[in-house]
């Protein structure tokens, strides 16, 4: 009986020792005309907490705003670099778009980043 309990304890310790922690970042960038949309970076830390970081919209009142896009790229790259220094490894990137049917100049560009910490 002691051997069985010891075997179960070792197996449980091994499983816990090899478990993976995951974190997901979702960027939602608005492509609504005239800058009326809302863009955000949502950081799901995997422990039930979500951090929300404001980002710039792709469009301003005069059209596409390349400065805003550049600022968003910098914010995303900075966050990825910060997580890499903390031991998080980027595993998958999944992009997507959404455009409300019949609405010209409206929608979002969404990207999901899945990280794993070993």
PyMOL commands that set and color helices and strands:
alter all, ss='L'
color gray80, all
select helices_A, chain A and resi 2-17+33-35+66-85
alter helices_A, ss='H'
color red, helices_A
select strands_A, chain A and resi 21-30+39-44+50-55+59-60+63-64+88-98+108-117
alter strands_A, ss='S'
color yellow, strands_A
deselect
rebuild
show_as cartoon
